[in-house]
Amino acid sequence: MHRIAIGADHAGFHAKQLLAEHLCAAGYQVHDLGTFSEESVDYPDIAVAVARCVAHGEDELGILLCGSGIGVSIVANKIVGIRAANCCTPTMAHLAREHNNANILCMGARLHTTDELIAITDAFLSASFEGGRHQRRVEKIHSTTGR
């Protein structure tokens, strides 16, 4: 059984709840790291918690939601070992796993219907990393410091 870390800020709270139910029904073990209400929270706190669980191997993959998906993706990518992809379509999500070995899916809860979020999530989780020519590129991601 795959263990998935999931988290959202207040903007993504309801979408997170629905996705968690969907994932449990599909047989995934869901590690919910909050938020647990619509009360305002700072998305960096949630994104760091999910990213650390994935980076440390506590969870296989992660899913993060905020209003646009942008904030959580920026924060998650600051954690060493994380390749978070903000995806707007199932094709983007599939390719993020297949070509970039993304380990966290980020989405904008205010930009998509529940059905769209589920389709994007299912595409992400159904794909697997191809390796091959993509492996070299993923290694470059982690060897680039920008300094």
PyMOL commands that set and color helices and strands:
alter all, ss='L'
color gray80, all
select helices_A, chain A and resi 10-25+43-55+70-76+90-100+114-126+133-143
alter helices_A, ss='H'
color red, helices_A
select strands_A, chain A and resi 3-8+29-32+61-66+84-86+104-108
alter strands_A, ss='S'
color yellow, strands_A
deselect
rebuild
show_as cartoon
